[in-house]
Structures are given as structure tokens and as C-alpha cells.
Amino acid sequence: MAKKYHRAFGVYGIIASNDKLVVIKKNGGPYINRYDLPGGSLEDGESLDKAIYREIKEETHLQPQKISQLGTISFKYPWHYKRWKYNQHICVFYRIETWQGNLAEQVAQFVGQDSMGAELLSITSLNEKNASPLVLKAKAVIEHNFSFKPTDQAFSEWKVLQTPVF
């Protein structure tokens, strides 16, 4: 029996200040042309905490100083990718409590880089039309004073955007 689900696993950072959220401009995968959270896959043998520090720096140029793991959930939705019909994105969320550096609107491009740069946006401007499910989860977490409910989400439809929202 052929497997229907592609599985992706990664770590993602919630960097928030005054009801604003750091997001990246996504240039690949099912969230292409949307805002997404900084983060991504682990390198071979890499620990979760090392991965979140590395991913945040690569995608935003910010350097996390203090982090705390909030929890893990998965998002499932239809996505026709290679031989798969669905995607299951398993995400470990971190609160980036303190950081240093300046946010980079553009970042270096290399194989595996799926961020075009970062922005600090009001959470009220983020919605299902311009943001990934991860950003919407982060928005809910911020609105509930960083209370994290580890409830998986499934979407009956998912639209991959052909043109950028940013």
C-alpha cells in the first residue's frame, strides 16, 4: 500500500513583542508566498535546541538568548507533492523570550533556505489568507498570554499561493 502522507518535522520560534510577531517570507513548500514562523528541519544528529538557535539566526539574523519549549502539534492538509496526497507537518514550538541583533529583511540564499527575510508584523494583520497554520497558532498563543494547547489541526483544504502576499 502506498503511503499518502508526506511528513515534515521541525522546530519553530515565536518571537513576539507588543502584539507583534516576527515572521519570515516563505519561498518554498506548501506555505510558499505566505508568512511563516522562523524555523525548520534539523540537520543530521542536531538537537532540538541547537536547531532552533541555528534556524532563527539563518532566517532572521536574530540571536536567541533565552528560549522555552511550549509544546508539539501537527498540522494535516491536502498537498499534492511528488507521490504524496497529504502533508503532516509536525512542529515543536519555542517561545524566544529574549534575543539580540537586528531583524534582516533579506537573508542569504543557499540550498535548503526557504526564507527570503523577516518582518515584524502586528498579529491583527495575520490571517488564514496570508499566513501559515504555524503563524495562526503563534497568534493564538500570543493572544492567550503564551498558553499553549497541544491540539493537532486538520484542514480539509489547503491552497498553495501562486503569488506572494508580501
N, C-alpha and C positions, 0 to 999 in steps of 0.2 A: 504494500500500500504506500503510495506516495505521500510524503509529508506536505501539508498545506500551509504551515506556518513558518515564516522566517522569524528567527529570534535574534533580537539585538539586546545587548546588556551594556549598561553604562552608569557612570556617576555624574551627577548634575548639581550645580551650585545655585542657591538662592541668595543673591546679593541685593539687599533692599535697604533703602534709606528714605524716610519721609514719604511713604506711599509711592515710591518709585522703585522700579526693578531694572537691574542690568539684564539685558537680553542681547543675543547675537543675531546677526542677519545670516540666515541659513542658506547655503548654496548647494546642498545635496540631500539625497534621501527623501523620505516621504514628507518632510517638513520644509522642503526647498521653497524659497521665496516667502517664508514666514519668519516671525520672530521665534526664537527658541532659547532655552537656557544654555549657558555655557557648560560644557562638559562633554563626555563621550566615553568611548571604549577604553578598556585597559590594555596596556602593552603587555607583551609576553612576561608573565610572572610578576607583574606590578600589583602592589597592594591597592586597596580602595582609596585610602587616604593619600597615597603618593599620586594616584591618578587624578584625583580632584584638584590637588595643588597644581599639577602639570597642565591639565586641561584649562583651568581658569587662566593661568598665565598665558598659554598659547592663544586663547580665543579672545581675551580681553586686555591683556598686559597688566592686569591687577595681580597682586601677590597676596593670597590669603595668609592671614596671621593666626586667626583663631576660627576653628570650624567645629561644627557638631552635626553628627548624623541624625537626620529626622526620621527616616524610615524608607521602606521599599514598596513600590507598587508596579503594576504592569498596565500597559495600555494595549488593547487589541482592536484592530480595524482592518477593513479590506485594503489590500495594496498588492497590485499585480507587479511583482518584482521577480525577474528571472523565472524560475519554475514555481514560485510560491504564489498563493492567492491572498494570503493574510500576513500581517505583521504582528508580532507580540514584542513590545518594547518594554523591557524590564529595567526599572530606573531606581537607583539609590540616590535619594535626595539629601543634600547637605545644606545647612544654614552656614553661610560665610559671615561670621559675626564681626570680624574686623579684617581689614585689608590695607595694603599700601599701594601706591602707584597711581597712574593716570589712565583712565579708560581710553582704549585705542579704537577710533572709528574705523580704522583699516588695520588688518593684521597680515603678516607674511603668509603667502600661499605655498603649500607643499603637498605632496601626496598624502591623502588622509585628512587634510584640513578642510572642514566644511563650514567654517565661519569666515565671513567677509569683513568682520569687525563687530564692534559692540556699541550699544546705545543705552542710555538711562532714560526709561520711559515711565510715565505715570501709569499706575496699574489700571486706572479707569479707561485708558486708551487701548487696552489689550482685550481682545475678544476672539471668538471662535473663527472669525473670518481672517484674522491676521496673525494668529499665534498658534503654536503647537499645543498639544494637550499638556505638556510639561509646564509651559508658561501659565496655562489656565490653572493647573494645580498649585503652582507657586503663588499665583494671585490669590487663590482661596486661602492658602496657608497664611499669607500676609494679612488678609482681611480678618482672619481668626487668631491674630496675635501669635502666630507660629505654632498653632495647634495642628498637628499632622495626623490625619486619619488615613491609615493604610488600606484604602479600599480600591481594588483594581477597577479599571473602567474599560468598557467595551463600546465601540461605536459601530453602528450598522452601516455607516457611510463615512468615507474619508476622501476628500478632494485634494489631489496634489495640484498646487497652484502653478500655472504656466508663466505668470508674470509676478514680479516682486510687489509686495505691499509697502516696501520702504523706499 
